[in-house]
Amino acid sequence: MFRRLILAALISAGTVHAAGLPEPISALLQAAQIPPEGAGIVVMRGDTTLVSHNAQQSMQPASTMKLFTTMTALEQFGPAFRGRTEFRSSAEVVNGVLQGDLILRGGGDVDLNEDVLLHMLQALRNQGIRKIKGDVILDRQLFQPARPDVGQPPFDEFPWAYYNVIPDALLTNTNLLKVEMRSTGNKVGLVMMPEMDKVSIRSDMKLSDAPCASWEQGWRSPDVSRSGDKIEVVLHGSYPKNCIKSTSVDVLDHHDYLERLLRATWRKLGGSIAGDVREADASEAAPVSESTPADTSTPATRLLAEHVSRPLPEMLRDINKFSDNTLARTVFLMLGSLQADPVLGSRPIAPDGSQASTPMRAENAIRGWLQSQRIDANGLVFDNGAGLSRTERATPAQLAGVLQAGLKSLWMPEFLSSLPIAATDGTMRKRLKDSPAALRARIKTGSLKSVIAIAGYVTDANNQPCIVVAILNDEHVANGAGRTVLDGVIDWVSRTK
């Protein structure tokens, strides 16, 4: 009955001439028990504003915040931008032994995983290196702080979940352990991937008669225990009988994850490490090249192996279509590195000579771009550039301004192609299938507890593109009520003449 009433209100909307809140949209809010002050809505056709309701109100935007990060990144870096990972050393190779340290330098390579690490280590073996006499130094210094995950309180009750992974410049395999769970008889068998040095997994989960499809209802947060140099991951909760499922968890410290993956992989290739695997400090950042060292007191390094990520537009499609928080946070930090290509040795330095906070520099980069587009930044609050935050704020008007700039950008095709298509893919795959907006609306979505939002482009009944932004900040958005309102707004625009 609720949906039929909404559809009737939308179809009777007719032609719109005023910028106030139309009656059909008011009816949607009223039906969902969301007060007018809990909504911010902007609809524009060209330079004409069709709807402007609380347009200047600073609100929690959830993942629509990613539009600030992705649009600025395209404008600042261009579509050819890629992240980079490099092995470098200043030491010579003598009889198969690298006579000093090996540096693994992170450059925001979002595709660094166990397969990439294997190929890079194989490149060392192909050069005749079988033993590293010094240390393996993990250089995360491109971003400051180098380990932004350390000391951060969990965002919610699922700190092990993928969407909560906090990136650094050398994040490997998104720090995830993939776990296959197979219950047979009276036990749960586990397989953990990738294989890591002295890391094991076990289960104390109780078998239940629950359906296999609802296995997550019995899941409890896993623990990690240490005994000497060994690490054990322990799964808790209950698990259905005769069930096969897999999941991924972020439970290891970033250093432990990379060190133990690197040791296990290098050993498989017949290699050995005489020294330690340790984190770099700022003084150990690898210089650019033998001819242009960053510090004359630091030996210049040479490139031994490298990997570059997919180009920026491909990253942005995953960020916006699937609302990937870790990717978005990485791109946000890359904006703060102030480099169009993370070349070795270059470090973001503040005007006073000190090393600046990368998130602060990222915020300044976005604000500078907004200023160049004449978008008022009052009320805008940044945290991580992904919207996975309770402190980030934006106004509907600011999001509309970003969308307007997107249409005028040299990289408009790349930006539009990153947005979910209604009834087709990404976070809009199952929405608006029976609406004229299906296949014709490109919408970034966002949701948190008591927050739901959309921002993007909708083609109206006259085949004209419209900018649509709608943010709801109210507890009544739960249980699909907020999504029904936002889908109704998109559908209303698609039927408007």
Order of alpha helices (4+ residues) and beta strands (2+ residues): alpha-alpha-beta-beta-alpha-beta-beta-beta-beta-alpha-beta-beta-beta-beta-beta-beta-beta-beta-beta-alpha-beta-beta-beta-alpha-alpha-alpha-alpha-alpha-beta-beta-beta-alpha
